[in-house]
Amino acid sequence: MDLLSSLGATSVPVVSKGDEFVYAQSLRDVAEFLDIDASVGPTLSMPELVDKLDLVLATAQRLWRQLPDEALAEKLPNRDRSYRVLGHHIFRIPEAFLEVTEGATLTYDMLTTAPPDAMTTAEDIAAYGDDVRKRVKKWWLMVEDVTGEAKVPTYFGDQPIHDVFERTAWHAAQHVRQTAMILEQRGITPDAPLSADDLDGLPVPDKVWDDEPDAAAT
């Protein structure tokens, strides 16, 4: 932490050389910083990501409706985060992206906003997701530059909308994978969880949980 502070970094991950550093959320920035000739960046087009994100969010709604309301206060394995917070977070990720397209700077705190007190049931979470899905679709209908090349401000530097949107899709998808595992651990068979084909093109980690050594990719 002392080293990060001396560099001026306010979050992780970072890659540093001497007293210079770059935030590592963008592999494109890391490649440029290290002078590595590497092809990085989204593999799916913006229209493909729009469809992919909608599929991810629809799956999230379906899975969260399977979780009993009395389980929402329980904590995730090895994490100080309740199921209720995770459910809200999945849909908060694309909502924060929409705020960025309206001129806000993407911050870490935006992504971790607590759910409102009125959100107390699994159906409340799914209904919130339905509203976010509709807003994403409305935003996309109004987009003029479908390449996503324009840059927006984030806590890890100015980034192309395309890159931030890809990050939005895979971030939400990873948590939806975790939702399916939560259901399985409770003895509930997930209703059509995300498949390998659903995740194709999204750079999700191999592991469902970062502290699970042998988790399968799907």
Secondary structure by P-SEA (a helix, b strand, c coil): caaaaaacccccccccccccccccccaaaaaaaacccccccccccaaaaaaaaaaaaaaaaaaaaaccccccccccccccccaaaaaaaaaaaaaaaaaaaacccccccccccccccccccaaaaaaaaaaaaaaaaaaaaacccccccbbbbcccccccaaaaaaaaaaaaaaaaaaaaaaaaaacccccccccccccccccccccccccccccccc
